Amino acid sequence: FEAFARYGAGVMPLIKSVGGERVWQGRQAAMLIGPQDKDWHLAVLVRYPSAGAFATMVQSDEYKAVSWHRTAALEDSRLIAMEEL
């Protein structure tokens, strides 16, 4: 969890710099529907103004400098692009 906290601290200013915002963050209470062998410790919902804004952020040298904390922290992850309805 410490490595992901370092990632979060480093990435939040970058998210904000491209117009993004953290909308929600929480941890799993129970798996109601889905694989019972999965235990998701944390879920984060981030809204970006566009896919281009996200791409700009992850391609930046500043993001590359902090992204290794994310890699070090996660055994498994999902990154899902969603469209708001």
N, C-alpha and C positions, 0 to 999 in steps of 0.2 A: 504493500500500500504506500510505503514511503516514496518509492520511485514514481508512482503515478501521481502522488501529491506534488513532487518536484516538476513533473510534466505539466500538471494543471497550473501551477504557479507561473511557469514559463510561457505556456500557450495562451492563457487568458488575455494578456495584453495584445497578443497577435490577433486573436479572434476579434477583439474590440477594434483593432486598427483597420480591419477590413469591413467593419460594420456589422459584425456578428455579435451574438449574445447567447449566454448559457440560459436556457429556458427552464430546465429542470434537472435535478440530480437525485438519485436515490439508490437504495440497495434492495436486493431481492428479499422478500419476506417469505414467499413460498412459490413453488412451481405448480400452478393450477392446471395448465394445459401445456404440454410440451415434455421433452425428455427429462425424466427424473434424475438422470445422472449429470445434469448440468446445474451448476451452482454459480449464478452470476452475482458477483460481489458488488458491482456498481454499474449503473446505467446513467448516461449523460445525454441530454437532448440539447443540441446547439442549433440555433437558427442563423443562417447566413443570408445576406441579401440576394445572393445568386451563386450558382455553381462556379462561376468565374472568380468570385471573391474567395471561395474556399480554395480553388486551384492556385490563385495568387499567393495565398497564405502558405500552403504546403510546399510550394516551390521556392519559398524565400530562404535565404541563408539563415535567418533568425529561427525559422521553424526547424530547419535541419539541425541546428545546434541544440534544440531541446527535444526533438522527436525520439532520440535514442532512449530517453527516460521512459517513454511510452512502451517501446519495444522491450525494454528490460523489465517492465512491470507486469506485462500481460502474458499469461500462458495461452489464452485464447481470446479472441475478440471478434466483433462484428462492426463494420462501418457501413451504415445503410443510408443512402440518399433517399429522401422522401419529398413528395410534393404536397404542399398544404392545400386542403380542399376548402 
